[in-house]
Amino acid sequence: RDLHSFPTRRSSDLAIVTGASSGLGVSFAQALAEAGAHVVLGARREDRLADTCALVESAGRKAVAVRTDVSDPGDCEALVDAAVETFGRVDVLVNNAGVATAVPAIRETPDQFRSVIDINLHGCYWMAQACAKVMRPGSSIINISSMLGLTTAGLPQAAYAASKAGLIGLTRDLAQQWTGRKGIRVNALAPGYFKSELTDQLDAGYFESTIIPRTLTGRLGRAEELSAALIFLASDAGSYVTGITLPVEGGMLTS
């Protein structure tokens, strides 16, 4: 259903998507537009946001692109300010911006570890803070965590796993603070392996040797399967759901 097809939704929802210059962020922005939302797009690579804007506009919705480094609280405030100045509201935040590394823990430097935490965890917190100041009751925040916040998958990813596990805890606590008092639902998605810019960096044989044998569905996920879960949490279809982490991982967690 459209985001605005439920009785308590507005006629022109506004969603912010971070990390919208590539990969799953592009799919999320397109899905939200097709579900009826205008979209404000944030990413460090501003030049690559033009294509995402075109996808949103091809769905009949408006798009605004803002260069954003989510590890900078000032950039997060500026992204939210741009949304409010242009559309007058923020109804949905998709905290998607993230980076991944695969560095053995014995060799990972403090700067490498901090850079992942700064974007994946701190950045989500700064964005949630900025949005919660302007969101009205009925709004929704969706943090994009990872299956690697819940299990391991054969690579040395201490910083990434720590950031995504921390995001699950952050989701739970923000829901506790904001759902009852402010009417803002806060949930997380924990994707398994989907085709994206991050997974393109992995060795070709990694999926066949390590991931597919642990996945009950026997394949990688499709972007539209994850976007369907996102729309559920963003819309009033999920109005009784808050504080949870929803795995979308093809059954990897059962193995």
N, C-alpha and C positions, 0 to 999 in steps of 0.2 A: 504493500500500500504506500501511497504518498505520505511523506512526513506530516502533511497538514490534513490528512483525510480522517483523522481521529477527532472526536468532539472537542477536545481541549487544546488542539494545536492551532497556531496562527495561520494566516493565509500566505505568509512569505517568510518561512524560517530562514535563519542565517547561520551557516556553519563555518567554523574556522578549521582548516586542515593544515597542520605543520608537516614539514618534509614532503611537500606536494610537488616537487620538481621531478620525481621519478618513482618507479616501482609501485608499491602498494598505495602510497600517498596519491598518486594519479588515479588509481582505481577507486579509492575512497571518495575523492572529489567528484569524479564522474557519477558514481552511484548516488551520492547525496543530491547532486543536481537532478538526476533522473527521478529521484524520489520527491523533488519539489523544493529544494533549498537553493538559495543563492549561496555562493561560497567565496570566502576570503582565503587566499592561498599564501602560505609562508614557507620560505626556504632560503638557504644561504645562496644558492645558485639562481639568482633572480632571472637570468637570461633564459633559463629552462622552464620558467613558469608560463611562458606564453602559450606553449602547446597545451598545458593543463587548462589554462583559461579558455582556449578554443573548445576543448571538450565540454566544459561546463556550459559555455554559450551555445554549443550545438544542441544541448538538451533544453534550450529555451530559458536558461537562468543567467543571472549576472555573476561576473567574476571580478575580483580585485586581487592583484598580486602585490605582495610587500616583501622586500628582502628582509629576512629574519634569521638571526642566529639565536636559537632558543637558550643557549648557555648564557646569554646576556639578558638580565631581567629588564633592562631598558628597551631592548628590541621586542620583548614579549609585550610590554605595555604599549609600545607603538603599534604593534600588530592589532591588538584589541582596540586601541583608539581609532585606527583606520576603519575597522569594522563598524564601530559605533557611529563614527562621523559619516560614513557612507550609507549605512543601512539602519542605524538607530537602535540596534539590538545585537545580542549574541545568544543564540539558542542552543547551539551544539559546538563542542570543542572536540576535535580528534587529535590527540597528542601522539602524532605518528613519527615525528623527527627522531632519527636515531642513527647510530653508527655501530659497526661490529668490528672486532679484531679477533685474531686467533694467535695469541702470543703465549708461549710457555710461561707459566707463572714465575719460574726461577729467573727468567730474563726480562719480564715486563717491567718497564721503568715507571717511576711515580707519575711522570707526565703522561705516559700512555694510559695508565689506569685512570688518572683524574680526567683526562679528556673524554673518555667514554662515559664516566659517571656524570660529568658536567652536562653533556647533551642528553643522554638517555634518561637520567633520573632528575637532576636539578632542573633541566629545561622543562620537563613535564610539570614540575612543581611551580616554576615561575609562570608558565602559561595558565595553569589551573588557578593560581592566585589572581592573576590579572582578569581572567574571565569571570571568576566568582564574584568580583566586585560589581559587575554590571549585569550578570545573568538574573533572569526572573524565575519565579517558581515554574516548574515544568521543564527546565533546561536539563541538558545531559552532557556529561563529560565522559569521553571514552579514551582510556589510556591504552596504547598498543604495547603490551608486554610481550612475552614470548614463552613458548613451551620450555625454553632453556631457563626460565625463571622457576620451573617446576621439576626439571630433570636434566640430564646431560645427554650429549649426542656425539661423543667421541672426539671432540676438538678441544684444545686448550683455550677456553673462553671465560676466564675468571672475571674479568672486568664486565663483559657483556652480561654474563649470567647474574652477577651481583647487581647490576643496574636493573635488570628485568625482574629479579626477585624483589628488590627494593620497591619497584613500581607497583607490585602487587600489594605490598604492605601499605604504600602511600594511598592506593585506591581505596582500600578498606577503611583507613582512618579518615580520609576526606569525605567518604560517604557518611561515616558516623557523625562528622562535624556538620555537614552541609545539607543532607537530605531532609532531616527533620526540621532544622532551623531555617533553611533557605529554600527548600524545595528543589534542590539541585541533585539529580542522581549522578553517581560516580561509579563507573564500572570499568573493567579491563577486558581486552581480548588477549588471548595467548595463542598466537598463530604457531602452527608447525612450519613445515617447509613449503613455501610458495615461490614461484618464479619471480625474482626481483633482482634489483641491482646488487643487493647484498649477497644473494645466493649465487649470482653470476661469478663472484670472486672465488668460489670454492672449486676444488679440483673436480674434473668431470666424473671421475669414478666414485666420488664420495657418496653420492646418492644411492648408486646401485649396491655399493658394498656395505653401507652403514645405515642409511635412512630407510630405504624401501623395505628391507627385511624386517624393520621394526614397526612398519606402518600397516595397520590392518587393511586399509583400502588398497594397498599395493601401488601407490602413486603419490606424486606431489599434489598439493592443493591447487585449485584454480582460483584466480583473484575474485571472481564473482561469488564464490562460496564464502569467502571471508567478508566480502562486502555485504552479503545478505545478513550475516550476524551483526555487522556494524549497524545496518539500518534498523534491525530489531532493537538494539540498545539505544539508538538515537531517537527513535520514534516512540509514540505513546503505546505502541504494541508491547514495549518493555517497561511500561509505567510502574509496574510493581516489582521491578528488578533494580537493586542497588547494592553496591559494596561487593559485587562478585567478580571473579575472574572466569571468563568463558573460554575454555580451550577449543580451538578449531584446528585439529592436528591429525585427523585421519586415524586416530586410535593409537598413536605412538605411546601415550601415557599408560596404556594397559600392558605394554610389553616389558 
